[in-house]
Amino acid sequence: MAVPYQNRFLLCKTIAYEMMQLDPGIRVAGRDLGNDFVPHGTVKKLYENCGLDPEHLAAFAKEGREA
């Protein structure tokens, strides 16, 4: 089910809030993918282009731990 664009931020904020209620010590970080056009391609390539592949996500998590 697609979430309307204007509701995505609220949905993400709600999920982050609920996670922090379950574990007050948790750190939650968001990623803004912007409004750029995403070209056609394989799912693997699209994830890579948007920084959602395992390597990019691992780097993002590592940066967050070191901050």
N, C-alpha and C positions, 0 to 999 in steps of 0.2 A: 504494500500500500504506500503510495507516494504521499509525503507530507508537504502541504503548501509551503512555498519558500518563506513567507512571513512567520510561519509557525516553527520553523526548524530551530531558530535560536532559542525559543522558549522551550522546546522539547529538550535540547541539549542542556540548557540551564537546569531544567527539572531533573534530568538524569544525574547531573553532577551534584545537585542538592541532595537527592536521595542517597547517592553513594557516600556523601559526607555524613549523612545521618547514621548510616550503618557503621562507618568507621571514621570518627572525627579526625584522626591523624592522617587520613588519606589526602594526597595532593592530586588535584584534577586539572588537566591542561587541555585546552581546546585547540583545534586547528581550523583556520579559516581558509577554505579553498578558493574563495573569491567568486566572481561572477564570470570568469573567462569561459569562452567556448572550449569544450573538450572535444578534440577530433575523434573520428572513428578509429577503431582499432580493436585488438584483442583485449580481453579483460585484464590480462597480465600487463600489457603495454599501457592501458588507461590508468591502472593503479600506479604504475611506475611514473607516468607523466604527472599524476596528481600528488605524488609523494605518499601513497598509501600502500606501497609494497613493503615487504618485511624489512628490507635494509633501511629505507627511509624512516619507518616507524621505530625501529630499534635505535637509530641515531637520535630521533626526537625524544624518545624515552630516556636515553643516556644523558642528553643535554639537560633534561628536566631534573634528573637525579643529581647532577653536578651543580645545579644552580642553587 
